[in-house]
Amino acid sequence: MVLRAAREIQEGETVFVGTRLPLLAYLVAKSLHAPRAVALYENGLIREEAARELLFTMGDPPNILDATCATTTLDVMGMMAAGRVDLGILGGAEVDRFGNVNST
């Protein structure tokens, strides 16, 4: 699943990245074929460069360190609403019978 999701990320895209498997997919894409992809995280972080250390959640200190921008959830969601995000990859920890994912 990680490799399949990574293949969806294209060079230069802005990607809304969820935690755990989506985060791994972004890191794989960034290292293999999309080095200019930009990550947006639900907690308001924006990164043009991948964190230097392994992350378990988007709020881990290595993800905050050297982030391009540390803003708010509202700002990131506003970017999505304005059409400034190319792709979103979220985990499926909670999916209801209609396919809705439990996310902000």
C-alpha positions as CSV (number, residue, x, y, z in Angstrom):
1,M,0.0,0.0,0.0
2,V,2.8,2.4,0.8
3,L,4.5,1.9,-2.6
4,R,1.2,2.2,-4.5
5,A,0.4,5.4,-2.6
6,A,3.9,6.7,-3.2
7,R,3.5,6.3,-7.0
8,E,0.5,8.6,-6.9
9,I,2.7,11.5,-5.7
10,Q,4.1,13.4,-8.7
11,E,7.0,15.7,-8.9
12,G,6.3,19.2,-7.6
13,E,2.9,18.3,-6.2
14,T,1.5,19.7,-2.9
15,V,0.3,16.7,-0.9
16,F,-1.9,16.5,2.2
17,V,-0.1,13.8,4.2
18,G,-1.7,11.7,6.9
19,T,0.2,9.9,9.7
20,R,1.8,6.5,9.6
21,L,1.5,4.7,6.2
22,P,0.7,7.9,4.3
23,L,3.7,9.6,5.9
24,L,5.9,6.6,4.7
25,A,4.4,6.9,1.2
26,Y,5.4,10.6,1.0
27,L,8.9,9.8,2.2
28,V,9.3,7.0,-0.4
29,A,8.1,9.3,-3.2
30,K,10.3,12.1,-2.0
31,S,13.4,9.9,-2.1
32,L,12.6,8.0,-5.3
33,H,10.9,10.2,-7.9
34,A,9.3,13.4,-6.4
35,P,12.0,15.3,-4.6
36,R,10.2,18.6,-5.0
37,A,6.9,17.4,-3.6
38,V,5.6,19.5,-0.7
39,A,3.9,18.0,2.3
40,L,1.0,19.6,4.2
41,Y,0.1,18.1,7.6
42,E,-3.2,18.3,9.4
43,N,-1.5,20.0,12.4
44,G,-0.5,23.0,10.2
45,L,3.1,22.1,9.3
46,I,4.3,22.5,5.7
47,R,7.5,20.9,4.6
48,E,9.5,21.2,1.4
49,E,12.2,18.9,2.7
50,A,11.6,15.6,4.4
51,A,12.4,15.5,8.1
52,R,15.8,14.1,8.9
53,E,14.6,11.5,11.4
54,L,11.9,8.8,11.3
55,L,8.5,10.1,12.4
56,F,5.8,8.3,14.2
57,T,3.3,11.2,14.1
58,M,3.1,14.4,12.2
59,G,3.7,16.3,15.5
60,D,7.0,14.7,16.3
61,P,9.8,17.3,17.1
62,P,11.9,16.2,14.0
63,N,8.9,17.2,11.8
64,I,8.6,20.6,13.4
65,L,12.4,21.3,13.2
66,D,13.2,23.1,10.0
67,A,9.6,23.0,8.7
68,T,9.0,25.5,5.9
69,C,6.0,26.8,7.7
70,A,4.3,26.1,11.1
71,T,0.8,27.4,10.7
72,T,-2.6,26.2,11.8
73,T,-5.0,23.4,10.8
74,L,-7.4,26.1,9.6
75,D,-4.7,27.4,7.2
76,V,-3.9,24.0,5.8
77,M,-7.6,23.1,5.3
78,G,-8.1,26.6,3.7
79,M,-5.4,25.7,1.2
80,M,-7.3,22.5,0.3
81,A,-10.6,24.3,0.0
82,A,-8.9,26.9,-2.3
83,G,-7.7,24.1,-4.6
84,R,-4.0,24.6,-3.7
85,V,-3.5,20.9,-2.9
86,D,-2.9,18.3,-5.6
87,L,-3.4,15.1,-3.6
88,G,-4.3,13.9,-0.2
89,I,-3.2,10.6,1.3
90,L,-4.9,9.6,4.6
91,G,-4.9,6.4,6.6
92,G,-7.9,4.3,7.1
93,A,-7.9,3.7,10.8
94,E,-11.6,4.6,11.0
95,V,-13.7,4.3,7.9
96,D,-17.5,4.1,8.1
97,R,-19.8,2.0,5.8
98,F,-20.0,5.0,3.4
99,G,-16.2,5.3,3.0
100,N,-15.9,8.4,5.1
101,V,-12.5,8.7,6.9
102,N,-12.3,10.0,10.5
103,S,-10.2,13.1,9.9
104,T,-10.5,16.8,10.4
